Amino acid sequence: QPSWNQQDRYTGKFITPSSNGNQYLMILYDYDSNAILAQPMKNRTAKTILEAYKKLHTRLCTAGLRPKLQRLDNECSEILKNLNLLRGSRINNKLSAWSQIHGTFDYNTTPIAPPGTRVLIHEKPQQRTSWAPHAVDGWYLGPALQSYRCYNVWVWETRCE
């Protein structure tokens, strides 16, 4: 039995593209670390799929994991990245899947709230008129993990992130 197992899946096309034009997600599950990783894709051409796979593969290799067995599939449902904070690693059961791949999660730099929480998004004075409301309604989607104290939100007025 190989000690390393990885599975790739793709989501179906999203109803609305993201603000970056992405319409699909490549989902990668690593058995040993028990991590679920996701990489957005603009389309499902061979070049785009290969680029997404290389990014996910590099992320695992950076964490010291090397593929020995891989299973491919064409479709799957969307999986949240935050799930890795709750899943235990199979390599070290005292770590979460997130910690196994990325190191310790710092809740002070990236606070987390329940997805779907109603939020008010501040608009800078240059983006609004002088007597307009200072915020717009939106919904919290999750943390922007590569940014300090930033969040991904859905804005009702624009119908996008």
N, C-alpha and C positions, 0 to 999 in steps of 0.2 A: 504494500500500500504506500503510495507516494505521501510524503509529509507536507506537500504543498498542493493546493487545489484552488483553481480560480474559475469563475464563471462570468461570462459577459452576456448582457441582455440589452435590448433597446426598447425605448418606449415608443408608442405610436405617436403620430404627429399631433402636436398640441393645437388646440382650437385657435389660440392667439399666440403669435410669436412673442418671445421676450423682447425687451427693449434693445437687446443686442442682435436681434434677428434669429435667435436660436429657436428651432422648432422640435428638436428631439433631445433625448438624454441617452448616453451610454452608461449603463449601470454595471459595475464590476463588484463581485463578491469574492473576498479572499477567505478561504476556509480557516487557515491557521490563525490569523489575527481576528477573524470573525468580523471583519470590517466591510462595510458597504460604501463604495465610492461612486461618485457620479461626475460625468463630464458632459456639458452641453454641446450640441452639434447644430449647425445651421441646416444641414440636409443629410441625406443618407448615401452620398456618393462614396465610392471606395476610398478616395483621397481623404475625405472628411472623417470617415470611420477610422482609417489608419492613424490619422493625427490624434484623434480622441483616445484611441487605444494606447498610442505611444506615451501620451501625457499620463494616463492612469498607470501604465507599466512603470514609467519613470518614478512616479510617486511611491509605488511599492518598493522598487529597487533602492530608492533613497532611504527607506526605512529598514533596509537589510533583508527584504524578502525577494526570493528568486522563483520564477514559475517553473514547475515541473510537469503539471497537468493542467490543461485548460479545456473547458467546455463552452461551446458557443450556442447561442439561441437567438432568434430574431425578434421576439417581442416579450415584454413583461410590463407589469404595472409600475407606476412611479414609486420610488422609495425615498424617504426623507434622509438627508445627511445627518440630522440630529440623532437618528436612531443609534448611530455608532457610539454615542456617549452613554447609552444604556446597556449596550451589548458587551459582554465580557470577552476578552481575548482568549483564544484557545492555547496560545503559546505561554502566556503568563496570566493565570486567572485572577491575579490581583490588579490587573490593568483593564481599562475599557478598550474596545476596539479602536476608538479615537486615539487614546494614549499610545497604543502599540504602533500606530502609523505616524502620528503627528507630534507626539510628546504630550506632556500634561496640558490639559485644557485650562485656560485662565479665565474664570468667570468675571473677573474684574475688568478685563479688556474687552470681553465679548459677552455681555449679559444676555440671557435667553429668557424669552417669554413664551407663553403658549401660542402656537400658530392660530391665526384668526382673530387675535385681539385687536379691537378698534384702536387706532392711533390718530393723532393730529400731527401732520407733517409741516414743519415751519417753512414758510416761503420767505426768501430774502427780499428786502425792500426793492431791489432792482427788478424782481420778477412779479411785483404786484403794484396796484395803484395805491395812492396814499391812504385812502379810507377803506380799503379792502380788508377782509379778514387776514390775519397774520398766519393762518394755517389752513390746510385742506384735509378732508377726511381720507382715511385709508385703512388698510388692514395689514397687520404684522405677518410676514411670511416666514421670517427666520433671520438669524444673524448673517451679516456679510463677513464671513470668516477671515478674509484677507485684509480687512480694514479695521482700524481701531474704533470701537464703539459705534459702528455703523450697522444698519439693518436693511434687509430687503423688505419693501412694503409694496402693496398694491394700491394705486391711487384711483379712486372712483371716477374723478373728472376725466382723466386721460385713458382709463381702462388698460393700464399697463404698469410695469414695475417702475 
